[in-house]
C-alpha cells in the first residue's frame, strides 16, 4: 500500500510541475468563474469526484486482495 501512495504522490507532483511550466495565458471562462466566486464550486465538485474515485479504487483493491487470499488458501 505504501508503494501505491508514493506512486500517487509522484504522479501528482509531476502533474503540478507540468502545469507550472505552461505559458501564462488568460482564460476568459476561468476569469469569469473566479470573479463570480463560482470557481470554488467547480473545484469542490472536482475534488469530490476524485476523492470518490480514489476511495472506490482502494475499496476494490482490498476486496480483490481478500478474494485472492481466499482463493490461494481455501
C-alpha positions, 0 to 999 in steps of 0.5 A: 500500500505504501508503494501505491501512495508514493506512486500517487504522490509522484504522479501528482507532483509531476502533474503540478510541475507540468502545469507550472511550466505552461505559458501564462495565458488568460482564460476568459471562462476561468476569469469569469468563474473566479470573479463570480466566486463560482470557481470554488464550486467547480473545484469542490465538485472536482475534488469530490469526484476524485476523492470518490474515485480514489476511495472506490479504487482502494475499496476494490483493491482490498476486496480483490486482495481478500478474494485472492487470499481466499482463493490461494488458501481455501 
